[in-house]
Amino acid sequence: MNHRKGSPAKASQTRIKTAQPKGQRAFVMNTLNFGWILLLGVLMSPVLCQDEESVITVCQEEDNDLRVDCLLEPKPNYHTDYEFSMSKSQKEAIISTNISGIMPEPKFRHNTFVTELEPYGFRLTMMSFTITENTTFICKVTKIQKTLFVELDSIQPCSAISVFLLGYPWLSLLVPLCILHL
């Protein structure tokens, strides 16, 4: 009988000894997770906290199409109108619009198209188009207007991952999960 009375005492001591390392491991894992989340927050802050300049992005696709993304959120309870235009040498030219009564320049009527972005915004694609001088791109969505000045030599190639994360910034929060599984 003494043997049985002694067994539970030994078992409880064993449980206490094994519980401490698990608690320490949990603390270390939580600290590592917090570190990854903090690092990701710092790295993604330019995407998550878009400032005035990043509302419009302009890049050159591999097939030489020019892409202009306008991430303006439309005003609620309004029909969502958009207008893309560009200004060179003090002259503004309308590229594409869905506003009735306004026509785009004839040279842009058949080589541009606009797609709606989720959760909001519009993408203008100008087929086989490159800028030949410094250009200001203008985007208007439901009476809100933003501009972006693009220097001739500073246009960037379109990167699939950066454009994807810009459109869906919440997906970047999944990156630490992939790292933790390694």
Disulfide bonds with the S-S distance in Angstrom:
Cys59-Cys158 1.94
Cys70-Cys139 1.70
